[in-house]
Amino acid sequence: MTINPDLQGRSYPAAEVYDVGREKIREFARAVKATHPAHFEVDAAMALGHRDLVAPPTFAIIVAQRADAQLIEDPESGIDFSRVVHADQRFVHHRPIVAGDRLVAELHVDGVRAMGGGAMITTRSEIFALSGTAAGTEAGNEPGTVAREAVATATSSILVRGEEQ
């Protein structure tokens, strides 16, 4: 199956909420060998002005890859994940990710470029922290609304190899 060129311009809505917990931050920090005390000790994070543990910058990949999965799993995409090579990943942080954040990501397909028998696909995940509840919020939003605060933008490029590659 070939990659659907009509993917370009498509967006996938924010889906599942990712709850950022202290242990998730600590485990990720250990995995990527991030050693700053603010990733492990609440007091160290608070001393830097954060309300709780602060995640390493690449922690955003967890939420971004969940958003990317919507594209990969879309039967209309034509993507065979066994043929995917991750080519590039970039982050622009709007604010740090901290324990207690409830994150969602909207996925946008910014580019689809045919390359031989395959294609290069560029996506952008806009990651937001949610606040509020179905009954209203502490932040003064209308009842039933949820506010979104921009946290990070993750841009990713994947190469989907053609069948002969």
N, C-alpha and C positions, 0 to 999 in steps of 0.2 A: 504494500500500500504506500502511496506517496503522501507527502505532507500537504495538507490542505492550505493553499495559498490565501484563502479567505480568512484564515485565522488572524491575520494582521488587522489590528483595530478592535479585535474582540476583547471584551472584559468579562471577568468572572467575579461575582459579588463576594463580599466578605462572608465567610461561612462559619465554621467552628471557632469558638473562642478558646484561646490558649491562656490558661491561668499561670502566671509566672510565680513560682514558689522559691523559697530560700534554698531548698535542697536541689532544685533544678539548676539554680545559678551556681551553687557550689560544685555540683557534678560536672556541669559544662566547663567551669573554670579549671577544674582538675584535668579534664580531658584535653583542653587546649593549652595546658601548662601556664595559665594566667595565675600569677601568684600574689597580686595586690590584695592586701587585707580587706579592702572594701567589698571583695567578692565573697568573703567568708565570715566577716565579723560585722554585725550590725553597728556597733559603736564606731568602727573605722569608717563605715559608709556614712553614718550620720555626721561624723567630724568633717566630712567633705561636703556636707549640705544635702545629702540624699535622705529620703524618708525611710529607707530600708536598704538591704543589700543591693549593690549595683552589678548588673550583668556585664561580662566582657562584651566589647563591641560586636563581635561576630555571633553573639547569641541570637541576633535577629534572623539568622539563617534558618532556625527551627521553624519560625512562623512563615518565612518566605517559602520554604520548601513545601509546607502544607498547602500554600496557595498554588504553587507550581503543580502540585499533584492534580488539581482540578483540570488543568490543561492536558497533562499527560494521560489522565484517565478519560478525557472526553473522546468518545468514539469517533467524532467528526474530525478530530485533529490529524489522524493518520500517523501518530507517533507510536513507534514500537520502542518501549523503554529499554529493551535489551540492546538497542542500537544507539543509545544516547551517550554522548561524551560531554561532560561539563566543560565549557570553554572559558567562561569569565564570570566573576561575581564582584559586585561593588556595592558599597553601602554609603548612604548619606544619612547621618543621624540628626534628628531634629531635637532630641533630648535623650538622656540615658534611659535604658530599660531597667526597672527596679522591681524587686519582689513586691507582689501585690498587684502588679499591672494585669489587666485583662486585655489581651491583644487579639486583633483580627487583621486580616490582610485582604485587600482587593488586588486582583491580578489583572494586568493589562498586557496584551500582546502588542509590542511596539514594532516588531519587525519580523518578517519571514523572507529569507533570501535563499533561493535555490542555489545549491553548490554541488555540481556533478549530479550524482544520483540521490543526494541527500539535501539537507537544508540547515541553515543557521537560523535559530529562533531566538529573538531577544524579548525578554519579559521584564516587567516592572511591577514589583509588589509594593503597594502603599500600605504601610503598617500603622495601625492606629491603636491607642489605648482607649478603652471604653469606660465611661463613668455614668452613673445613673441606674435606675431600675424601671421596671414596668409601671411602678406606682408613682414615680417621680424621682427627683434627685436632691441631693444635698447642695448641688451646684446651681439650683434655681431653674432648671429646665422645666418645660411643661410636663405634667404627669404623662407617663407612658413613653417618654422620649429618652434616648440614650445619647449622650454627648460623645464625640470622638476627638481625640487629641492626636495630631500627627507625631509619630515616634521615629520612624525611619522609612527610607525608600531603598529598596533592594533591587538592583538591576542585574539580571542574569542572562547569559548567552549559553545556549546549548547547541551542539552540533548533532543532528540526527543523521547517522551514516546511512547511505543508500544500501540496498540489498547486495550489491556487488562489491561493497567496500568492506 
